Amino acid sequence: MFGECHGHIFMNGVNYKEAVARHKNGVDKEVVQNRLAAYRDAGITFFREGGDYLGVASYAAGIAGEYGIDYRSPVFAIHKKGHYGSIVGLEYETLPEFAALVKKAAKAGADFIKIMFSGLLDFNTYGRITGTGLPGTEMKELVHICHEEGFAVMVHVNRAETIRDAILSGVDSIEHGAYMGEEELSLLAERDTVWIPTISPVGNLAGKGLFDETVIAKIVAMQTDNVRKAFAMGVHVGLGSDAGAVTVPHVEGLFSEYEYLLAAADGDKPRLDGILETSEAIIKEKFRRH
């Protein structure tokens, strides 16, 4: 089985606030241990963490080897003050503050750095992203700081223009990447940037009655179509479900994500498996401190 290339071990797949409450007075070690055991038992031996501010990812990274899991973590994600990202990390306001957070992550044992470049999808309005993205010039500065410290950069980003600027800034992986166009897909292919589309957090909302079902269907169709185009263009598409997000249970989320990508590959399992194997190898090589 392939690895989970984007997950949050502290989240529970049901309710974010409940997940935070479980760890707010210290890491609930039993919960983490049980989740790692479940991944091990499912034959999933690689996990790339999306970060948190509670110390859960750090604890998981420290014990994952006991479960035979290669666990890569940014420790926490980093976002600009006033922008989306507080649910998984720490904020900066100036470039020196950002650089200090990178050093803090390094001291805490980070394997790579995760930065939040944009907001979330609006599940009731097709094409809308909450909040504004960072300017391209700032993205370049942030990525440069990380690379100078020997870190690969994973970015949460949506909306075509912001994704384009992120790719041009030199990031190593695009997470989510909703609403990109042909230009962004071409840039991904040209620059060998890995893309983790995470269709499950949207697709698994279907039929739940929580959001506009028509919008949910359109987003899934858009993302699936872009993944199909990405496969044809030779983009390195990786398997990551955003495990722990609402409607994306640990372990099960990875299998549902595989099914979404298989649909984008028009049911061609050998082709999909080859793409995922290559992408995971690239992630394993890049997303460790050099």
N, C-alpha and C positions, 0 to 999 in steps of 0.2 A: 504494500500500500504506500502511496505517496505521503509526503509530510504535509502538515498544516503550516502554510506559509504566511498566514495572518490570523492571529488569535489573541484573545485577552483572557488569561487564565483566571483572573479575579472575577470576571463577569459570569453570570449564571444562565444566560440564554432566555431569561424571563423578565427580570426587572432590575434595572441599573441601581436604583436606590437601595433595594434589598441587598444587592451584591456589595455595595459600599459599606452598608451597615454591618455586614458580617465581618468585615476586616478593619473597621474604623478604630477598634481598640487593640489592634495587633493582628497580624496575619493568622487566619484560621488555618492552621497547618493541616488539619485533617481533610478539609475540603480540597486543598491543593494536592495533597497526596492521593486522594481518591480520583481526582481528575487525571493526574499523571498515570495512575494505574490503569484507568480506563483507556487512555491513549495507547499505552503499552499493550494491553490485552487485545486491542483492535489492530495491532501491528503497525501503529503509527509511531515512528521513531525519530521524527524531526518536527520541531515546533518553533516557528518564528513569532515572537511575542510583539504585541503592539504597544505595550507599556501601561503603567499606572503610577499614581502618586502615593500608593499605600504600602509599597514595599513587597507586594505579592509576587510580582514578576521576578524580583531579585531572589526571593526565597525559592521560588520554583526553579530558577536557573541553578541555584546551589545544590538542589537535591535531584534534579532531573536525571543525572547520570546513573543514579541508583535504580532508575526504572528503564535504563537503556535508551534514553531519549537525548538526542542532540538538541539542546535548547538555546536559541539565540535571542538575546534581549537588548532593548535600548534602555532598560531600567524604567525610564519615564519618557513620555513624548514631550515635545517643546512647542509652545504656541506663543504668538505675540499677544501682549496685553490688549484686551478688548475684542479679540478674535476667538473663534471656536477652538476648543481644545482642553479646557479645564477639567473635563471628565476623565482624562487619561494622563495629565501631566502638569508641568510647571510653565510659568510664563516669563517672558523677557520684555523689556521695553526698548533697550538700546543694544547695539551690536556688542559692546563689552559685556553686557549682562548675558547675552546669548552665549558668548564665548565662555563665560564663567559656568554656565549650565552644561556646556559640552565637557568642560573639565570635571565638573561634578559627576556627570554620567560616567566619564572615564574612570574616575576614582572609585565609583561604585561597581565597576566591572562591566560596563556596557560593551556589547559586541558591535553595535552600530548606533546611529542617531536617527530618531524619528522626529519629523517636523510636520506641523499642521499648516498647510498652505491655503486651505479654503474651508468653507463651512459644509453643512450637511445637505442632503437632498430634501426637498419639500415633497412629501408623499401625496399631497393633495393638489399640487400644481406642477404639471409637467414642465420641465426645463428650468425650474427655479431652484437656486442654491441659496441657503441661508447665509447671511453675512457676505463680506467681500473678501476676495483673495489678496494675497500679498503682492506688492509690485515686483515685476521681474528683476529689477536691479537689486532689490533686497534679497530675493531668493538666491541670486548668484553669490552675494556676500555670505549668506548663511551656509550655503553648500561649500563654498571655498574654505570657510573656517573648519567645517567638519572634515573635509578631505585633507586639509593640512595637519589635522590631528590623527590621521590614519583611519578615519571612519567612513564607511559607506553610508548613504543617506536614503532613508525610506520616507516617502511623503504621502500624507493624506491630502488628496486633491480632487476636485470636480470642476466642471465647466471648461469648455474648449480653450478659451484664451489663457486661463490660469494653468491648465495642463500643459499647453504649449510652452509657456514661460518656464514652467517647472522642468520640462525636458531640456530646454535650452540652457537652463542653469546648471545642468550636469548631474541631476539626481540619479541615483542608481535603481530605484524602483518607484513606480506609480501605484498607489493603492486606491482602489475604487475607480477613479477615472471616468466618471459618468459624463455623458454628453460630448465626448471628444468627436472630432470630425476626421476627414481623410488626411488633412495636414498633420494632425497630431499622431495618427496611426503611422504615417510615413516616417515621422521623426522618431517614433519608438523603434521602428525597424532599422533605420539608418544608424541610430546611436546604440543599438543593442540594450536599450533600457528595458528592464523587466516590468511587466504589467500584471498586477493582481486585481482582477475585475470585481471580485466579491459580489456575485449576483445573489447569493442566498439571503442576505439581510432584507432585500426588497422582495425577491421571489417568494420567500417563505411567509410574507405578509398576506399573500393572496388568500382570499376566502375568510380572513379573520374579522373583517368588518371594522377594522381600526382606521382605515384610510379610504380614499376614493379608489375603488377597485379598478376603474378604467385607467386612472393614472398609474397605478401599480403595474398593470398589464403593459402599458406603453413603455414604462421605464425598463421592464424586463426585456421586452422586445427590442428596444434600442440597444441595451447593453449586450444582448445575445447577438444581435446583428453586427455590432462593432467587434465582438470577439471573433465571429466568423470571418470578418474582413481581416482582422489581425492575424489569424491563422494563415490565411492566403498570402499575406504580405511577409510572413516570416518573423512576426513579432514574438518575443519570448514571453508567452503567457504562462503564469504560474497558478498553482492551486492553493487558494486561501479563502476561507469562508467567513472571516471576521468572527470566528468562534467565540461564543459568549454573548454576542449581541442579541437583542430581543429576537426571538423565533429562530435563533441559530444555536442549538445545544452543542456542547462540546462533544467531539467525536462524530455525532450524527451530522453536524454541520458540514464536515469535510466530505462526507458521502453525498449529501445533497448538492454541494457545490460541484462535485465531479459530474453529477447528472446534468446540471445546467451547462457545463462546458462540453459535455458529450453531445448535447442538443446543438450547440454551436458548431460542433465538428460534424454535424449531420450523421451522428451515430457511428462514425469511423473510430472505433476504440483504439486500434493499433496506432493510428496517426496521432490521436490525442495523447496517448500514453508516451509517445516519442517526444512530443512537444513539452509535456509536463516534466519528463525526466531530464531533458536538457535545461529547462528553466530552473528546476530545483538544484541542479548541479551548479549553475551560475550563482544562484542565491547562496548556496553553501560556501562557495569560494569567496564571494564578495562581502557577505554580511558577517564578517569577523574583523576585529581590529588588526590592521596591518602595520 
